[in-house]
Amino acid sequence: MTRRVAPVAALAALAVAPAPARAQPDPAAAGIALRVPGMDSVAVTRDVRYRGALAMDVYRPRDAASPRPAVLLVHGGVVPGAAPPPRTWGAFASWARLLAASGMVGVAFDHRGTVADNVAEASDDVRAALAHVRRDAASLGVDPERLCVVVFSAGGPASGALLRERPAWLRCVAYFYPYLDLEHLRAASPFRPALGADAADALAAHSPRGALAAPGRAVPPLFVARGGRDAIPGLNASVDRFVREARVLGVPLELHEHPEGPHGFDVRAHDEPSRTILRAAVAFLRRHLAD
């Protein structure tokens, strides 16, 4: 029997990080650090079902005259039964508004990545959400050949299959404070027991780092952002391993670090380094989603 495992929930992980010296916004309510003109006037279609009860909210530039490239936001997982759903959190709603105000379609969606579900289910949901956006591209105002994903925190392993498959329409992948391999699953945490070696090896296909050397089409351009003071155990170490491997293999990768940034700095640290990284992420997405 396959053991059920999952990325640690981003929200739960924040709860065990050392408290910062100054009160920080709740990521379920607060917005990101960067605002641009037009974020409050984008068109929003809510509660679009893409797989059973799973839904997405789609944010589009108002009065867009032609199909736009789309960016899907992959959350890091939640505690089972948590409410409201991640797609409605201020962090993801403001990210999607930023994308729409920047000329893209922003898609915030829920997936089954929780402390009780496994990496494979979260990965399947991510691919199902992408397939839905491509299938219903005309009604959503999306160019189905120009998609990217932005992946957060413990959602990192849910992107491993995409890096391995490398569809031509996946133009780029951006990561914010991510786990980029599965080494953290071998150690116990307050949210799940440690995996044995056999169970961890069974999930090898979901390791983003392991996917870098897969044969076939080239890995799409990558953007990685992290906080220098991220207190989530093993997270920045996984980024280090991933970046080293990508550079050895010649994979195009931008690495951005907020030296004093905590985990979730785009929401928790409303400062100029956070805004600089967010601007760089938008520029990266727009560059690689251009016609």
N, C-alpha and C positions, 0 to 999 in steps of 0.2 A: 504494500500500500504506500502510495506517495504521501509523504508528510506535508501538511499544509503550512506554508510559511509566507511571509510577506515583508515588504519594506516597513520599517518602523514609521509610524505616522508622523508627519512633519509637525502637526500641532502638539501631539503628545511629546515629541522629542524636545520641543521648545520648553515644555513644562519642567523638564529635568535639567536644563541648562542652568548654570549659575545665574542668579538674578543680576542684571546690570545695575550700575550705580544709579542710574536714572530710570524712572518708570518708562516703559516702552508700550507702544500700541498693541492691542490684541489683534493678531493677524486675521481673526475671523470677522473683525469689524473695521479695522483700519485700512486705508488705502496705501498705495505705494508712494515713494518719496517724490516722484516726478509727475508734474502736471504740465500739459501743453494745451494750447487753444483748441477748442472744439470737443474736448472730452465729455462735456455735459450735453452735447447735442447730437450724439451718434444715434443711429437706429438700432433698437434691440429687439430680437425675437427670443422669447423665453420658453423654457420647458419643451424643447424639441427632443422627442424620444428617439434614441438611436439604437438601443438594444434593450428590449424588455422595459423595465422601469427606469433604466438609466437615461439621463437627459443631459442636454447641453443648452447653453444660452449663447446666442450668436450676435455679435456686435459688428455693425457695418458702418462705413462712412455714409452719412446722410446724403441722399441724392446722387449716389455713385452712378456714373453713366456707363460703366463697363464692368465686367467681372474683375474682382480683385484677388490677389493672393491671400491665402488664409494662414493663420498661425494658431495652433491648438496648444492650450495650456494644460500641462500634465501635473496635477497636484501630487503631493508626497504621501498620501494615505491619511486615513482618519481612524479614530477610535470607533469600534462598531457601535452603531446606533446614534452616533453624534449628529446633532442638528444645530444650525441649518446645514444643508449640503455644501460642499466646498465651492461649487460653481457660483454660489451666491455670496461668498465671503467678500468683504471689501477689498482684500488683496487681489483676488482674481478678477473681480468686476472692474477694478481700476486698471489692472493690467490690460484687460480686453478693451476698455475704453481708450487707453493709450494707443493700442495697436490700431483701432478704428480711426482715431483722430490723426494717425500717421499714415493713413491711406491703405491699410490692410483690413482684413476681416479677422476679428479676434473671437476665438471660440473657447469658452470656459465650460468644462464638462466634468461630470462625476464618473468615477470608475470604482471598481471593487477592491482596490488596494487598501486594506486595513490590517490591524494587528492580528486578525483572525483568518484572513484570506491569503492565498499564495501569490507569488510573483507572476506565475503563469496567467492567472485570471486577470490581474491588472494589465499585463502585456496584451492579452487578447482584447480587452476593452479598449485600450489605446488604438489598436489596429482597427477595431470595429468603428470607433468614432471617426477615424480618418477615412475609412471606406464609406461611411454615411455621408460625410462632407463631400467626397468626390462624387458619389452617386446622385446626391441632391444638389449638386453644385449650381445648377441653373436657378433653382428657387432660392438658394442662399446667397446668390450674387458672388459666387466664388469661381476662380479659374482653377479647375481640378488638377492642372499640371504644375501648379506653383504653391506648394504647401511646405511649411516648416513646423516644428514643435519646439516649445520651451518647456523644459522639464525641471521640476523643483525637488530638492531635498531627497527623501527616500524614494521618490518616484523614479530615480535614476535607472534601476534595473528594469523598469517597465519599458525602457527604450532600447534595451540590448538587442531584441529581435529586429527592430527597425534598422539598427546599425549593421546587423548581419545581412538583412535582406536588401537594403539600399535601393528602394524603388526610384525610378528616374524622376518622379514627381516630388520626391522629398528633397528639397533644395538645400536645407540646412537643419542643424539641430543646435539649440542653445540650452545650456545648463546653468542653473543658479543653485549654489551650495549643495551639490549633488553627492550621493554615493555613486561611484562609477565602477565598482566591481562588487563582488559578493562576500568579501572577506569579513565584513561586519556581521554577517549572518552566522558565522561560526562561534561567536561569543554570546553569552547570555546577556540579556538586558532586562530592565523592569517590565518590558512589554511582551517578551517571548523567551522561551528557552533557547539554548544554543542548538544549532544544527550539528548533527554528526557529519563526518567527512562524506559519507555516501550520499546523504540528502543534499549537501551543498554541491557536490559534483553533479548531481542530477539536474541542478539548475544552471549549469555552466552556460547553456545557450542564451541565458538572460543576462550575462555579464557584459556591460558595455565595453570594458577593457578587453575581454576575450574576443569580442566581435571585431575589433580593429583589424586583426590579421586574417579575417575570413576572406576566401577567394571571391572573385567576381568584380562587379562595378566598384569604382573608387568610393571610399567613405565620403559623405557630404561634408562641406565645411562645418567646423564646430566652433562654438563660443562657450567658454567656461568662466563663470564668475564665482568667487568665494570670499568669505570673510576671514581675515587674519586671526580673529578671536572667536572663531566658531568652536563651541564647546561640545558639539556632538561627537561622541567617541568614534574614532576611526574615519571620520568623513574626509577631512583634508588629506589624510594619508592615502585614501583611495583616489583622490584627485591627483596627488603627486604621482602615483603609480600609472594612472591613465595618461597623464601628460607626457611622462617619460616614454611610454610605449608609443603614443601617437607621434612623438618627434622622431623616434627611431624609425618608424614606418613612413615618415614623410607625410603624415595626414595634416591637412590645413587646419590649424587650431589657433584661436585667440584666447589667451588667458588674462583675466582681469581680477585683481585682488583689491578689496577694501581693507587696508592694513589693520584698522581698528574695528572692522565690522563684525557683528555677531551673526549667528545663524539667522537667516531671514532678514538680512540687513536692508533689503529693498523696502521692507515694511517697517522694521523696527528702528532703523537709523535714518531719520529724515535729515540728512546732511549732504554736503556737496559731493563727497566721494560716491555716495549711493546714486545721486543724480547723474554723475559722470558715467558710471557704469551702465545705468539704464539708458542714457542717450547712446552709448556705444552699442548696446544690444539692439536698439531700434535701428540704428544705422546699419548694423550687420544684417539684420533681417531684411531691411529694404534693399540692400545691395544684392543679396543672393536671391531675392524674390523678384527682381526686376525682369522685364521681358528679355 
